[in-house]
Amino acid sequence: MMPMQKNTGVSPITPAGDDRIHFLDILAGAAIIRVVCVHALAVYSVMVLRHPAKFLLLPDWGRILDILLRFNVPIFVLLSGFKYKLSEVKHPDRSLPKYLFKRSLRLMIPFLLWSVIYYILRRWLLEGKNPFEIPGFSTTLAILTGAEHPAYQLWFVPMLFFVNIFYPLIKKIIPCYLFSIPLFFAIYFYSSTHHLKMPLNYIEYFIFYDLGALLCVLYRSPRHRSRFKYAAIGFTAAVCILGFWKFAAAGRHIPVWRLNLYLEPAIALSAFFLFSLIPAKRTMKPLASAGRYAWHIYILHAPIVLNRIGYLIYRKLEIASPFLIPVHVAATLAALVVVILLIKKSRLERLLF
């Protein structure tokens, strides 16, 4: 008999010796492409339909598409919590002050650099004002907290910085998930029901970070990993039901925030469970690559690249068909690939990202 080949757990996507959990990259890739798609839908809504990109104002096809594409931020926060716990397990002797310092630099240096870049570009290209005028204290504070950022998508970074810094401190006090999960869900419920504004609503993302850390513990346990398949089926069914409920309830004047309250955790968890079942094959390589560069894509895709391409399609070419939304997305992703390759070639990647 041939000896049984040892399962090394190495993906065909990457060379031997790479210990990455590849479905995390694939999930991040799918989520970041969904982010570009939902923002492209928002551009279409503003430029063509001439109204703010709000769920209830979209036509039926837009509302369905909006449901399918939203809730990506909770997925990224959940992935961050998973990776935080994985890093903690791999480096049990790492001191908390050292982690907080390195993590702060990792997030805030690119954020500050891109905040300056986007501030200059916005005032120069979009507002026609002096791009080098120093903003006042209130404007600076709004930019740093993400409340009014010149690149609206970068609100995510101060939120993630806040969660990354305070979550380990809270877990030192409440290490048991049986207590921390209900506490963070109560905070999430309070923030959602009281409609807290940025940056006060950042507290609601603790629940996703904690769920990600808990999923890391369960995923690394062989006893629990076999149950992921059943969890995936259950959560997928729940998300489908909630999604149809949201679409139907929109016409019955049920507050959308109340539906989002249930949809956000359900979609984040179901996405994690489903993608944990996907084998790492070469057919998944494009999504895995997008996941590894999700941070780059998120920072770069809007408002300059996505909005400028949308402006060329909808305003310059005067074409208003919704079928051009995927063309808009494809053109944006192609432009981002070129920009990212140029940045890597210039050796500025470590500074900018």
ABEGO torsion letter per residue (X at the ends): XBBBBBBAGBBAABBBGBABBAAAAAAAAAAAAAAAAAAAAAAAAAAAAGBBBBAAABBAAAAAAAAAABGAAAAAAAAAAAAAAAAAAABAABBAAAAAAAAAAAAAAAAAAAAAAAAAAAAAAAAGBBAABBBBAAAAAAAAAGABBABAAAAAAAAAAAAAAAAAAAAAABABAAAAAAAAAAAAAAAAAAGBBOAAAAAAAAAAAAAAAAAAAAAABAAAAAAAAAAAAAAAAAAAAAAAAAAAAAAAGBBAAAAAAAAAAAAAAAAAAAAAABBBBAAAAAAAAAAAAAAAAAAAAOAAAAAAAAAAAAAAAGBABAAAAAAAAAAAAAAAAAAAAAAAAAGAAAAAX
